[in-house]
Amino acid sequence: MIAEDSALLRVGLERLLLDEGHEVSAAVGDADALLAAVAAGPPDIVVIDVRMPPSHTDEGLRAALRLRHEHPAVGVLVLSQHVEQRYAAELLATDTRGVGYLLKDRVARVEEFLSALERVHGGDTVFDPEVVRRLLARTRHTDDLELLTERERTVLTLMAQGCTNAAIAQQLFVSRSAVEKHVNAVFDKLRLPRDEGSNRRVLAVLRFLGS
C-alpha cells in the first residue's frame, strides 16, 4: 500500500511497483485512508510519507507508529523529504524489524528504493544514515554520554540503526564478545537500570537520541 499526498508521486510509485511485479492493493493520499485500508486488509508492506493532510506536519509518521503497534507484521517504509525528529526517534525505539526510513532526495537510483523495499519486507531495518545523523545531532546529553569512548559511541550509533550485536561485530570487524563488552560498558556508563521491566538497549538508544 502507498500513502503519498502528491498525486504525481503516488501514481509514479504505483506504476513503478506494478511494473516490477508487485501488487499495490491501495494508493491513497492521506494517513486516515491508509489506516482504514490496512484495517480492511493488511498488506505485506506500506510506503508512507511523513507530511500529509490535513496539517501536513507529522500525520504520516504518527500513522506509521500506530501501524507498528496495531499491525506489527506489516512492514513500514517511510519515504519522505523530511526528518520529523520526535516520531522518527520513537520509530527507532520500537521493534525495528521490518521498518525503514529513507529521504526522497537521497535515493539516487530506483534500484536503491526497490532494494530497501525488499529488505524491509524481509524483516530488515533500513535507515538512511542521514536520518540517524540528524537525530543524533539534536541530542546533547553531555553528562554520561561524554564518558563513552569513541568505539562505545560507534557501537551505540549502530544500535540506534537497529543493528544486532552480531551485525555490529561484522561491520566493525571484531568479535561478538568484544561488542557485548562495549554494549555492557555503554549500559553501565549511562547508568541504566538492570530490572526485568526495563529494556536497557532501548533505553540506551533513547538516551542517545534524546526526547
C-alpha positions, 0 to 999 in steps of 0.5 A, spaced: 500 500 500 502 507 498 500 513 502 503 519 498 499 526 498 502 528 491 498 525 486 504 525 481 508 521 486 503 516 488 501 514 481 509 514 479 510 509 485 504 505 483 506 504 476 513 503 478 511 497 483 506 494 478 511 494 473 516 490 477 511 485 479 508 487 485 501 488 487 499 495 490 492 493 493 491 501 495 494 508 493 491 513 497 493 520 499 492 521 506 494 517 513 486 516 515 485 512 508 491 508 509 489 506 516 482 504 514 485 500 508 490 496 512 484 495 517 480 492 511 486 488 509 493 488 511 498 488 506 505 485 506 508 492 506 506 500 506 510 506 503 508 512 507 510 519 507 511 523 513 507 530 511 500 529 509 493 532 510 490 535 513 496 539 517 501 536 513 506 536 519 507 529 522 500 525 520 504 520 516 509 518 521 504 518 527 500 513 522 506 509 521 507 508 529 500 506 530 501 501 524 507 498 528 503 497 534 496 495 531 499 491 525 506 489 527 507 484 521 506 489 516 512 492 514 513 500 514 517 504 509 517 511 510 519 515 504 519 522 505 523 529 504 523 530 511 526 528 518 520 529 523 525 528 529 520 526 535 516 520 531 522 518 527 526 517 534 520 513 537 520 509 530 527 507 532 525 505 539 520 500 537 521 493 534 525 495 528 524 489 524 521 490 518 521 498 518 525 503 514 526 510 513 529 513 507 529 521 504 526 522 497 532 526 495 537 521 497 535 515 493 539 516 487 537 510 483 530 506 483 534 500 484 536 503 491 528 504 493 526 497 490 532 494 494 530 497 501 523 495 499 525 488 499 529 488 505 524 491 509 519 486 507 524 481 509 524 483 516 530 488 515 531 495 518 533 500 513 535 507 515 538 512 511 544 514 515 542 521 514 536 520 518 540 517 524 545 523 523 540 528 524 537 525 530 543 524 533 545 531 532 539 534 536 541 530 542 546 533 547 546 529 553 553 531 555 553 528 562 554 520 561 554 520 554 561 524 554 564 518 558 563 513 552 569 512 548 569 513 541 568 505 539 562 505 545 559 511 541 560 507 534 557 501 537 551 505 540 550 509 533 549 502 530 544 500 535 540 506 534 540 503 526 537 497 529 543 493 528 544 486 532 550 485 536 552 480 531 551 485 525 555 490 529 561 485 530 561 484 522 561 491 520 566 493 525 570 487 524 571 484 531 568 479 535 561 478 538 564 478 545 568 484 544 561 488 542 557 485 548 563 488 552 562 495 549 554 494 549 555 492 557 560 498 558 555 503 554 549 500 559 553 501 565 556 508 563 549 511 562 547 508 568 541 504 566 537 500 570 538 492 570 530 490 572 526 485 568 521 491 566 526 495 563 529 494 556 536 497 557 538 497 549 532 501 548 533 505 553 540 506 551 538 508 544 533 513 547 538 516 551 542 517 545 537 520 541 534 524 546 526 526 547 
